[in-house]
Each structure stands twice: as C-alpha cells, then as structure tokens.
Amino acid sequence: MKPLSSPVDATCSDKLTDPSHESCMEGTSSCVDADDKNLNLSPTVTPIDTIKTIVLAITVGGEEMQKRKLKVISDNDNHKRRRTEKGIQNGKERDPLEN
C-alpha cells in the first residue's frame, strides 16, 4: 500500500470524506472534476447506432433499385419480338412474295 502522506492521495481522500469539495487539485490528472463525471455519464449517440441507420438506408435503396430493374426487363420482353416470331403475323406465316 502507498503511504497516505503523498499530496495526491491526501487530496483525493479529502474528496471522499467531504462531498461538497468538487475538485482535488488543479493540474493533476489523477482526480476527476464533478463536471467531467457528468459529461462522461451523459447519453451520447454511439457509432454503432449510426452504422445501423446507414446500413438500413443502404438496404432499402438496394431493394428499390432491384425492383426497378426487374420492371424494366419485363417491359422490354413485351415489346421485343423473338426470332421465331419475326416472320409470323397474327398466327399466319408471311408469304415471301408479298410486299
């Protein structure tokens, strides 16, 4: 154990016994002010919450883009004629002599 004669230990031990005393010694890093404790205990937005929000936004955007692509492809299939249907009109074969 450290002896209680050191100046830092003496001021910190005073803080424990006297709750009205707000800070130990100015310029020492071993003791923390009451204001610093309050700042550390305040709720803050964690990076994990931010990352979750960003991931959800990307996921929703990706699904929307996929639906659009499928819709465009299905529209193109309705308008394009296949090779086998090229010479057939209304279910009848086209006469090559007709113009």
C-alpha positions as semicolon CSV with decimal commas, in nm:
position;residue;x (nm);y (nm);z (nm)
1;M;0,000;0,000;0,000
2;K;0,105;0,359;-0,060
3;P;0,150;0,580;0,243
4;L;-0,119;0,845;0,289
5;S;0,145;1,117;0,310
6;S;0,159;1,183;-0,066
7;P;-0,018;1,509;-0,167
8;V;-0,237;1,348;-0,436
9;D;-0,362;1,074;-0,203
10;A;-0,434;1,326;0,071
11;T;-0,644;1,549;-0,153
12;C;-0,833;1,258;-0,307
13;S;-0,904;1,110;0,034
14;D;-1,043;1,450;0,138
15;K;-1,276;1,437;-0,159
16;L;-1,413;1,103;-0,048
17;T;-1,489;1,228;0,302
18;D;-1,612;1,577;0,202
19;P;-1,878;1,559;-0,073
20;S;-1,901;1,940;-0,105
21;H;-1,540;1,958;-0,227
22;E;-1,569;1,941;-0,611
23;S;-1,211;1,903;-0,728
24;C;-0,889;1,765;-0,583
25;M;-0,603;1,973;-0,713
26;E;-0,586;2,184;-1,023
27;G;-0,348;2,042;-1,281
28;T;-0,350;1,683;-1,151
29;S;-0,472;1,408;-1,378
30;S;-0,534;1,151;-1,104
31;C;-0,853;1,320;-0,980
32;V;-1,160;1,397;-1,191
33;D;-1,387;1,701;-1,155
34;A;-1,758;1,650;-1,095
35;D;-1,826;1,826;-1,428
36;D;-1,610;1,572;-1,611
37;K;-1,800;1,287;-1,447
38;N;-2,132;1,437;-1,559
39;L;-2,005;1,471;-1,915
40;N;-1,899;1,107;-1,922
41;L;-2,235;0,989;-1,788
42;S;-2,445;1,188;-2,036
43;P;-2,607;0,974;-2,307
44;T;-2,439;1,008;-2,642
45;V;-2,501;0,863;-2,985
46;T;-2,274;0,566;-3,027
47;P;-2,112;0,488;-3,361
48;I;-2,295;0,155;-3,360
49;D;-2,634;0,332;-3,374
50;T;-2,513;0,547;-3,662
51;I;-2,384;0,244;-3,851
52;K;-2,715;0,062;-3,807
53;T;-2,902;0,357;-3,953
54;I;-2,670;0,379;-4,251
55;V;-2,694;0,006;-4,320
56;L;-3,074;0,020;-4,314
57;A;-3,076;0,308;-4,560
58;I;-2,849;0,122;-4,799
59;T;-3,055;-0,195;-4,773
60;V;-3,382;-0,018;-4,854
61;G;-3,223;0,160;-5,152
62;G;-3,083;-0,165;-5,288
63;E;-3,419;-0,341;-5,283
64;E;-3,586;-0,049;-5,459
65;M;-3,328;-0,049;-5,737
66;Q;-3,369;-0,423;-5,787
67;K;-3,746;-0,387;-5,828
68;R;-3,699;-0,115;-6,088
69;K;-3,459;-0,329;-6,290
70;L;-3,699;-0,623;-6,292
71;K;-3,982;-0,398;-6,408
72;V;-3,777;-0,257;-6,696
73;I;-3,675;-0,606;-6,809
74;S;-4,036;-0,729;-6,808
75;D;-4,147;-0,426;-7,017
76;N;-3,874;-0,494;-7,274
77;D;-3,984;-0,857;-7,309
78;N;-4,336;-0,745;-7,403
79;H;-4,216;-0,510;-7,677
80;K;-3,944;-0,722;-7,834
81;R;-4,025;-0,996;-8,076
82;R;-3,834;-1,318;-8,071
83;R;-3,654;-1,453;-8,379
84;T;-3,906;-1,730;-8,427
85;E;-4,193;-1,478;-8,434
86;K;-4,023;-1,245;-8,681
87;G;-4,184;-1,386;-8,994
88;I;-4,521;-1,470;-8,838
89;Q;-4,801;-1,211;-8,823
90;N;-5,131;-1,280;-8,647
91;G;-5,055;-1,650;-8,625
92;K;-5,001;-1,692;-9,003
93;E;-4,675;-1,722;-9,187
94;R;-4,587;-1,434;-9,414
95;D;-4,573;-1,506;-9,784
96;P;-4,225;-1,416;-9,908
97;L;-4,369;-1,289;-10,240
98;E;-4,592;-1,029;-10,071
99;N;-4,462;-0,677;-10,026
